[in-house]
Amino acid sequence: MEIISQLLQDIALPKMMKVKQSFHAPELEDTAEAVQQTLKETGVLSRISPGDRVAIAAGSRGVADLSILVRETVNAVKSAGGSPFIVPAMGSHGGATAEGQREVLEQLGVTEASVGAPIVSSMEVVQTGTLENGLPVYTDKNAASADKVIVINRIKPHTAFRGPVESGLMKMITIGLGKQKGAEAAHAYSFKYMADHVPLMAKMVMSKIPIIFGLGSIENAYDRPAKIVAVPAEEMEEREPGLLLEAKELMPKILFNPMDVLIVEEIGKDISGDGMDPNITGRYATPYAHGGPEVSRIVVLGLTEKTHGNANGIGLADTTTRKLFNSISWEKGYANALTSTVTSVIKVPMVLEDEEMAIKAAIKTCNARDLTKARVVRIPNTLDLQYIWISESLREEAEAHPDIEILSDPAEMYTTGETR
């Protein structure tokens, strides 16, 4: 790498300042109470008969207070006389294995002890129908055999397509409960048609499987629950688009645009399905989604511990480190790519020997007219955007912004692991 060092030796790392971004962020005071209240107000528990085996579908992403959402739903089902059990609903995640999906739930705090119900994990599915275009529709076998089914999920913008319904309750029914085979079928014709396929498949499942309601959460810009609502199955298609708009309004963002270089300290499946949320970075894996900032170069420095080597999303970066490259479990990301049919997310960016070189390479290639004044922003990950770091060149812009507070003087850029 000596020649690379020589090519980068004249590139200076900018001094960085820590800043605080503030967002309009309504937050629930008590998640458990909010669940109880919406279940009571909607009367959906009346759909459970004494003795019913009730499957509760819970997913794999970092949903805030997921264990509380599941626990309170379990308690409510028991109070209605039902016998609840948990079904992992996460498509091909967890390595597309039953044990892997159980482990993902446990890592998110959903254990049999914490929620008070057994976890029944299997990759077996039943075919519940076929769309007119020939796509098969699948549902988890254990959920399909239950007397009643409840789905729990966060409602949010998708990372690869746009439509009235994106990530949420209907997607949980289509892809989450569809397990690997269902996810594969839903993605077969690419994300170009996903906005049509998600509601069509969900409605087909609901016509055959006794799904009684979905418990949807909307999170604020600080990754905390802002709203929780129980939606009867027959109202999902009508109500979810409005909930999605609410979720979009509350999303965080980087308050600097454009950026020459965006440094992301860690990516992972626990952060976003794409490792780093394209809605935050503006870098999408498909042409069927849009939005976010204009960013010339993206640097990724590490993987989260909870992603267990799944580097899905690394292909959206421009540079990374040898350390990250050596920590990748390729089969996990490849399983996601083969299921979703999106391969760009698991391609390898330029691999440099260390963080300094990875950042310098991004600066050198960002095409800023004056590289010493490159607009550089550094974030922990795409979920945690309250405290971020900006290059000294952005100081004047930060001082003029009403929602940005400068917390430090310019200082030498740190490497991950140092005190910040």
C-alpha positions as CSV (number, residue, x, y, z in Angstrom):
1,M,0.0,0.0,0.0
2,E,3.0,2.3,-0.2
3,I,1.9,3.8,-3.5
4,I,-1.5,4.5,-1.9
5,S,0.1,6.3,1.0
6,Q,2.1,8.4,-1.3
7,L,-1.0,9.4,-3.3
8,L,-2.8,10.4,-0.1
9,Q,0.1,12.0,1.8
10,D,-0.9,15.6,0.8
11,I,-4.5,15.2,1.9
12,A,-5.1,16.8,5.3
13,L,-7.9,15.6,7.6
14,P,-10.0,18.6,8.6
15,K,-10.5,19.7,12.2
16,M,-13.9,18.7,13.4
17,M,-16.4,20.2,15.8
18,K,-19.1,18.4,17.8
19,V,-22.6,19.8,17.3
20,K,-26.1,19.0,18.6
21,Q,-29.0,18.7,16.2
22,S,-32.5,19.3,17.5
23,F,-35.6,17.9,16.0
24,H,-39.4,18.3,16.7
25,A,-39.9,15.0,18.5
26,P,-43.1,14.1,20.4
27,E,-42.5,11.1,22.6
28,L,-44.8,8.8,24.5
29,E,-44.4,9.0,28.3
30,D,-45.3,5.3,28.9
31,T,-45.1,2.8,26.1
32,A,-46.9,0.0,28.0
33,E,-49.8,2.3,28.9
34,A,-50.0,3.5,25.2
35,V,-50.3,-0.1,24.1
36,Q,-53.0,-0.9,26.6
37,Q,-54.9,2.3,25.7
38,T,-55.0,1.7,22.0
39,L,-56.1,-1.9,22.5
40,K,-58.9,-0.8,24.7
41,E,-60.0,2.1,22.5
42,T,-60.2,0.0,19.3
43,G,-61.8,-3.0,21.0
44,V,-59.7,-5.4,18.9
45,L,-59.3,-7.8,21.8
46,S,-63.0,-8.7,21.5
47,R,-61.9,-10.7,18.4
48,I,-60.2,-13.2,20.6
49,S,-62.2,-16.1,22.0
50,P,-61.3,-18.0,25.2
51,G,-58.9,-20.8,24.3
52,D,-57.7,-19.3,21.0
53,R,-54.0,-19.9,20.1
54,V,-52.8,-16.5,19.1
55,A,-49.7,-16.0,17.0
56,I,-47.9,-12.7,17.6
57,A,-45.5,-11.8,14.8
58,A,-42.5,-9.7,15.8
59,G,-39.8,-8.6,13.5
60,S,-36.0,-8.1,13.3
61,R,-35.2,-4.5,13.1
62,G,-34.3,-2.2,16.0
63,V,-37.9,-1.2,16.9
64,A,-37.9,1.0,20.0
65,D,-39.3,-0.8,23.0
66,L,-40.0,-3.9,21.0
67,S,-40.0,-6.1,24.0
68,I,-42.5,-3.9,25.7
69,L,-44.8,-3.9,22.7
70,V,-44.7,-7.7,22.5
71,R,-45.0,-8.2,26.3
72,E,-48.1,-5.9,26.6
73,T,-49.7,-7.6,23.6
74,V,-49.0,-11.0,25.2
75,N,-50.6,-9.8,28.5
76,A,-53.6,-8.4,26.6
77,V,-54.2,-11.7,24.7
78,K,-54.0,-13.6,28.0
79,S,-56.5,-11.2,29.6
80,A,-58.9,-12.0,26.7
81,G,-58.6,-15.7,27.3
82,G,-56.2,-16.4,24.5
83,S,-53.0,-18.5,24.5
84,P,-50.3,-16.4,22.9
85,F,-47.0,-17.5,21.2
86,I,-44.4,-15.5,19.4
87,V,-43.5,-16.1,15.7
88,P,-40.3,-14.4,14.3
89,A,-41.5,-12.5,11.3
90,M,-38.4,-11.3,9.5
91,G,-38.2,-12.8,6.0
92,S,-34.7,-14.1,5.4
93,H,-33.0,-12.3,8.3
94,G,-31.1,-14.3,11.0
95,G,-29.3,-16.2,8.3
96,A,-32.7,-17.6,7.0
97,T,-32.6,-20.2,9.8
98,A,-35.1,-20.9,12.6
99,E,-32.4,-20.7,15.3
100,G,-30.9,-17.6,13.7
101,Q,-34.3,-15.8,13.8
102,R,-34.9,-16.8,17.4
103,E,-31.4,-15.4,18.3
104,V,-32.2,-12.1,16.5
105,L,-35.4,-11.7,18.6
106,E,-33.4,-12.5,21.8
107,Q,-30.8,-9.9,20.9
108,L,-33.6,-7.4,20.6
109,G,-34.8,-8.2,24.1
110,V,-37.7,-10.5,23.0
111,T,-37.2,-13.7,25.0
112,E,-39.7,-16.1,26.4
113,A,-38.9,-14.8,29.9
114,S,-39.2,-11.1,29.0
115,V,-42.5,-11.3,27.2
116,G,-44.1,-14.2,29.0
117,A,-44.9,-16.4,26.0
118,P,-43.1,-19.2,24.0
119,I,-41.2,-18.4,20.9
120,V,-42.0,-20.8,18.1
121,S,-39.5,-20.4,15.3
122,S,-39.5,-22.2,12.0
123,M,-38.8,-21.4,8.4
124,E,-41.6,-23.7,7.2
125,V,-44.4,-21.9,5.3
126,V,-47.7,-22.7,3.6
127,Q,-48.7,-21.2,0.3
128,T,-51.8,-19.0,0.9
129,G,-52.4,-18.0,-2.7
130,T,-51.1,-16.8,-6.0
131,L,-51.2,-13.3,-7.5
132,E,-52.6,-12.8,-11.0
133,N,-49.1,-12.3,-12.3
134,G,-48.1,-15.8,-11.0
135,L,-46.2,-14.8,-7.8
136,P,-46.9,-17.2,-5.0
137,V,-47.8,-15.9,-1.5
138,Y,-46.5,-17.6,1.6
139,T,-47.2,-17.5,5.3
140,D,-45.3,-18.9,8.3
141,K,-46.8,-22.4,9.0
142,N,-47.2,-21.9,12.7
143,A,-49.0,-18.6,12.3
144,A,-51.2,-20.1,9.6
145,S,-52.3,-22.8,12.0
146,A,-53.1,-20.4,14.8
147,D,-56.7,-19.4,15.6
148,K,-55.8,-15.7,15.5
149,V,-52.8,-13.7,14.3
150,I,-51.5,-10.3,15.4
151,V,-48.6,-8.5,13.7
152,I,-46.3,-5.9,15.4
153,N,-44.1,-3.5,13.4
154,R,-42.7,0.0,13.1
155,I,-44.2,2.1,10.3
156,K,-41.5,4.0,8.4
157,P,-40.3,4.9,4.9
158,H,-38.7,2.0,3.0
159,T,-35.1,2.1,1.8
160,A,-35.7,0.9,-1.7
161,F,-39.1,1.9,-3.0
162,R,-41.9,4.5,-2.7
163,G,-45.6,3.9,-2.4
164,P,-48.7,4.6,-0.3
165,V,-47.6,1.6,1.9
166,E,-43.9,1.0,2.6
167,S,-42.4,-0.5,5.7
168,G,-45.1,-1.3,8.2
169,L,-47.9,-3.7,9.0
170,M,-48.8,-4.9,5.5
171,K,-45.1,-5.4,4.7
172,M,-44.8,-7.5,7.9
173,I,-47.7,-9.7,6.7
174,T,-46.2,-10.0,3.2
175,I,-42.5,-10.4,3.8
176,G,-42.0,-10.8,7.5
177,L,-44.5,-13.6,8.0
178,G,-43.6,-15.0,4.5
179,K,-40.2,-16.0,5.8
180,Q,-37.5,-16.6,3.3
181,K,-39.7,-18.0,0.6
182,G,-42.3,-15.2,1.0
183,A,-39.6,-12.5,0.9
184,E,-38.0,-14.1,-2.1
185,A,-41.4,-14.2,-4.0
186,A,-42.2,-10.6,-3.1
187,H,-38.8,-9.4,-4.4
188,A,-38.8,-11.6,-7.5
189,Y,-39.9,-8.9,-9.9
190,S,-37.7,-6.2,-8.3
191,F,-38.5,-3.2,-6.1
192,K,-40.1,-1.6,-9.2
193,Y,-43.3,-3.4,-8.4
194,M,-43.0,-3.7,-4.6
195,A,-45.5,-0.8,-4.0
196,D,-48.1,-2.9,-5.7
197,H,-47.1,-6.3,-4.5
198,V,-47.0,-5.6,-0.7
199,P,-50.7,-4.6,-0.3
200,L,-51.9,-7.2,-2.9
201,M,-50.0,-10.0,-1.1
202,A,-51.0,-8.8,2.4
203,K,-54.7,-8.7,1.4
204,M,-54.5,-12.2,0.0
205,V,-53.0,-13.4,3.3
206,M,-55.6,-11.6,5.3
207,S,-58.3,-13.3,3.2
208,K,-57.0,-16.7,4.2
209,I,-55.3,-16.3,7.5
210,P,-57.2,-15.0,10.6
211,I,-55.1,-11.8,11.2
212,I,-57.2,-9.7,13.5
213,F,-55.1,-6.5,13.9
214,G,-51.7,-5.0,13.7
215,L,-49.9,-3.0,16.4
216,G,-48.0,-0.2,14.7
217,S,-45.5,2.2,16.2
218,I,-44.2,5.5,14.8
219,E,-40.9,6.7,16.1
220,N,-39.5,10.2,16.5
221,A,-36.2,11.5,15.4
222,Y,-34.5,10.2,18.5
223,D,-35.5,6.6,17.8
224,R,-38.2,6.7,20.6
225,P,-41.9,5.8,20.3
226,A,-44.1,8.8,19.3
227,K,-47.3,7.0,18.6
228,I,-48.7,3.5,19.0
229,V,-51.9,2.4,17.3
230,A,-53.8,-0.8,16.9
231,V,-55.2,-1.1,13.4
232,P,-58.0,-3.7,12.7
233,A,-57.0,-5.9,9.7
234,E,-59.8,-4.7,7.5
235,E,-58.6,-1.0,8.0
236,M,-54.9,-1.5,7.3
237,E,-54.8,-0.6,3.6
238,E,-56.8,2.6,4.3
239,R,-55.0,3.8,7.4
240,E,-51.4,2.8,6.9
241,P,-50.7,5.5,4.2
242,G,-51.6,8.2,6.7
243,L,-49.5,6.7,9.4
244,L,-46.6,6.5,6.9
245,L,-46.9,10.2,6.2
246,E,-46.7,10.9,10.0
247,A,-43.6,8.8,10.3
248,K,-41.9,10.6,7.4
249,E,-42.6,14.0,9.1
250,L,-40.8,12.8,12.3
251,M,-37.7,11.3,10.7
252,P,-34.4,12.7,11.7
253,K,-32.0,14.0,9.1
254,I,-28.5,15.5,8.7
255,L,-29.0,19.3,8.7
256,F,-26.2,20.0,6.3
257,N,-26.7,19.6,2.6
258,P,-24.8,19.1,0.4
259,M,-21.9,17.1,1.8
260,D,-18.6,16.4,0.2
261,V,-17.8,13.5,2.6
262,L,-20.1,11.7,5.0
263,I,-18.3,9.4,7.5
264,V,-20.5,6.7,9.0
265,E,-18.9,5.1,12.1
266,E,-20.9,1.9,12.0
267,I,-23.5,0.1,9.9
268,G,-25.6,-3.0,10.6
269,K,-28.8,-4.8,10.1
270,D,-29.9,-3.6,13.6
271,I,-29.6,0.0,12.2
272,S,-31.3,-0.5,8.9
273,G,-32.1,-3.2,6.4
274,D,-29.5,-1.5,4.2
275,G,-27.0,-1.2,7.0
276,M,-27.3,2.6,6.8
277,D,-30.6,4.1,6.0
278,P,-30.6,5.6,2.5
279,N,-33.3,8.1,3.6
280,I,-30.6,9.6,5.8
281,T,-27.6,9.3,3.5
282,G,-29.3,9.9,0.2
283,R,-27.6,6.9,-1.3
284,Y,-30.1,4.2,-2.5
285,A,-29.5,0.7,-3.8
286,T,-32.4,1.0,-6.3
287,P,-33.8,3.7,-8.6
288,Y,-37.2,3.3,-7.1
289,A,-36.6,5.4,-4.0
290,H,-35.4,8.9,-3.6
291,G,-34.9,11.7,-1.1
292,G,-32.3,12.8,1.4
293,P,-29.1,14.9,1.0
294,E,-26.7,15.2,-1.8
295,V,-23.5,13.3,-0.8
296,S,-20.4,13.0,-3.0
297,R,-18.5,10.3,-1.0
298,I,-19.4,8.0,1.9
299,V,-16.9,6.4,4.3
300,V,-17.9,3.4,6.5
301,L,-15.6,2.6,9.4
302,G,-17.2,-0.4,11.2
303,L,-20.0,-2.9,11.7
304,T,-22.2,-2.9,14.7
305,E,-21.8,-5.8,17.2
306,K,-25.4,-6.9,16.7
307,T,-25.1,-7.3,13.0
308,H,-22.7,-10.3,13.6
309,G,-20.7,-9.7,10.4
310,N,-23.6,-8.9,8.1
311,A,-22.3,-6.1,6.1
312,N,-25.4,-5.6,3.9
313,G,-25.2,-2.0,2.8
314,I,-21.4,-1.8,2.5
315,G,-21.8,-1.6,-1.2
316,L,-23.3,1.9,-0.9
317,A,-20.1,3.2,0.6
318,D,-17.1,4.5,-1.4
319,T,-14.3,3.6,1.0
320,T,-13.9,1.5,4.1
321,T,-11.2,-0.1,6.2
322,R,-9.3,-3.4,6.1
323,K,-10.5,-4.1,9.6
324,L,-14.1,-3.9,8.6
325,F,-13.5,-6.0,5.5
326,N,-11.9,-8.8,7.6
327,S,-14.9,-8.9,9.9
328,I,-17.5,-9.5,7.2
329,S,-19.5,-12.8,7.2
330,W,-20.2,-12.9,3.5
331,E,-22.9,-15.6,3.6
332,K,-25.2,-13.4,5.7
333,G,-25.2,-10.4,3.4
334,Y,-25.3,-12.7,0.4
335,A,-28.5,-14.4,1.8
336,N,-30.1,-11.0,2.0
337,A,-29.0,-10.1,-1.5
338,L,-30.2,-13.4,-3.1
339,T,-33.6,-13.0,-1.4
340,S,-34.1,-9.3,-2.3
341,T,-32.4,-9.6,-5.7
342,V,-30.5,-6.4,-4.9
343,T,-26.8,-7.1,-5.2
344,S,-25.3,-3.6,-5.1
345,V,-25.6,-3.5,-1.3
346,I,-23.0,-6.3,-0.8
347,K,-20.4,-5.2,-3.3
348,V,-17.0,-4.1,-1.9
349,P,-16.0,-0.4,-1.9
350,M,-12.3,0.7,-2.0
351,V,-10.6,-1.0,1.0
352,L,-7.9,1.1,2.8
353,E,-5.5,0.0,5.5
354,D,-6.9,2.2,8.3
355,E,-9.5,4.8,9.1
356,E,-7.3,7.8,8.3
357,M,-6.5,6.5,4.8
358,A,-10.2,5.6,4.1
359,I,-11.2,9.2,5.0
360,K,-8.4,10.7,3.1
361,A,-9.3,8.7,0.0
362,A,-12.9,9.9,0.2
363,I,-11.7,13.6,0.5
364,K,-9.3,13.2,-2.4
365,T,-12.0,11.9,-4.7
366,C,-14.9,14.1,-3.6
367,N,-14.3,16.7,-6.3
368,A,-14.6,19.6,-4.0
369,R,-12.9,22.7,-5.6
370,D,-10.8,23.2,-2.5
371,L,-10.1,20.0,-0.6
372,T,-8.9,21.9,2.5
373,K,-12.4,23.2,2.8
374,A,-14.3,20.0,2.1
375,R,-17.8,19.8,3.7
376,V,-17.3,16.8,6.0
377,V,-19.9,15.3,8.3
378,R,-19.3,12.4,10.7
379,I,-22.2,10.5,12.3
380,P,-22.2,7.4,14.7
381,N,-24.8,5.7,12.5
382,T,-28.0,6.6,10.7
383,L,-30.2,6.1,13.8
384,D,-28.2,8.4,16.1
385,L,-28.1,11.9,14.6
386,Q,-28.5,14.1,17.7
387,Y,-24.8,14.5,18.3
388,I,-22.6,14.6,15.1
389,W,-19.3,16.1,14.0
390,I,-18.7,18.6,11.3
391,S,-15.6,20.0,9.6
392,E,-14.5,23.5,10.5
393,S,-15.6,24.6,7.0
394,L,-19.2,24.2,8.2
395,R,-18.9,26.4,11.2
396,E,-20.6,29.5,9.8
397,E,-23.5,27.5,8.5
398,A,-23.9,25.8,11.9
399,E,-23.9,29.1,13.7
400,A,-26.7,30.4,11.5
401,H,-28.9,27.3,11.9
402,P,-31.6,27.6,14.7
403,D,-31.6,23.8,15.3
404,I,-27.9,23.4,15.6
405,E,-25.8,24.0,18.7
406,I,-22.0,24.0,18.5
407,L,-20.6,22.0,21.5
408,S,-16.8,22.1,20.9
409,D,-14.0,24.0,19.4
410,P,-12.3,22.6,16.3
411,A,-10.0,19.7,17.1
412,E,-8.1,16.9,15.4
413,M,-10.3,14.2,14.0
414,Y,-10.4,11.1,16.3
415,T,-10.5,7.5,15.3
416,T,-13.2,5.1,16.5
417,G,-12.5,4.0,20.0
418,E,-11.0,7.3,21.2
419,T,-12.7,9.6,23.7
420,R,-14.9,12.0,21.8
